[in-house]
C-alpha cells in the first residue's frame, strides 16, 4: 500500500469562495422548523446568482438549539433544494446547550460530530462544518492545541469528508486558532477551510499566518465588517449575515478587490458596513424582519427563527407594527444594494 499523501488542489473549491450565506432557521410560532420556509430561503439565495454556498445550522440560525435529528432533516432538505446549484456547508458539531457550565459528555459530543459528518457526506453536503471544540474541556495535562487537533483528526479519520472549521464569535479566547495549530490542521487533507468570526486583527492574523502556505485552504472572513481587511490577509470569501438579504453588496466589494480596484472596494466596504449596521439596528428581531421581507418578495418563510435575532428569545410575539420594521429594512437594502442587484441580474460589471 502506498504511503503517499493525497495531492491537494492548488486553490480552494469554488463553493468555498466569494459570498457564503449563514442560513437563518425559519420556524413556526411554536419554534418547530418551517421546512417549506427553508426551501424558499434556498430558492431565494439561488436566485441571487452570487451566493456560492449556504452555511446550514449557523450561529445566526440558532445552531445550539438544533438536535441531531433536526440537523439531519435540514441537511436533507437543503441539499435537495440546492440541487447542486449552490453548495451546502452543514454544521455537524454535536449537541451543546451553549453554556460552558453545561458542557456535554465528551464521548457523546464526539460521536455525534462523527455521526453528523458521515450523514452530511452520505447525503451530498459539500463540507461538514465543525466548531472549534470549546464544548470540550482538556483532560488533565492535555494541551489545548492537542485537544483541538485530536478532535478534528478523529472526525477526519472516521469520515474522510471535507471539514470546514468554524471559530465562533464569543468563544473562550483559549480555544482560538493559533498559527501553529493551523499549520498542523492544514496538514490533514480533509481540512478545507475556516470561518473566523471577528473584526479584530489580533484574532484573525494568526490564522492567516498559519494557512498562508496552503493554497488549497479557504480562509473566510466571518464578519462582513472586516471583509476587506481579511481579503488583504489572504481570505477568499466572506460569510456574513447580510448575505441573506443583500449578498450582491458583499459580492461587489470582493468583485472590485479581485480586479485591483482597491479604492472602489474600500468604498463598497463602507456601504457593506453601513447597510448591515442599519438593518441590524432594527432590533433583536432583525432575523424575523428579513424573513418577512423575503416573504413579501415571493419566498414565504418563518417569520420566527431559532437564532438570536428573534423577538423575545424565549418565544415572545413579533412586534405589533412589524410592517414598519420590514419597510425600513426594504428601503435600507434597496438604497445600498439596489444598484449592484440590478447589475448582477442584468449580467453587467459591478458599478
PyMOL commands that set and color helices and strands:
alter all, ss='L'
color gray80, all
select helices_A, chain A and resi 14-16+35-47+63-65+68-82+100-102+106-122+144-159+173-175+179-185+201-211+224-232+241-243+247-258+262-280+286-296+322-346
alter helices_A, ss='H'
color red, helices_A
select strands_A, chain A and resi 18-22+26-27+51-56+87-91+127-131+163-167+191-196+218-221+237-239+304-305
alter strands_A, ss='S'
color yellow, strands_A
deselect
rebuild
show_as cartoon
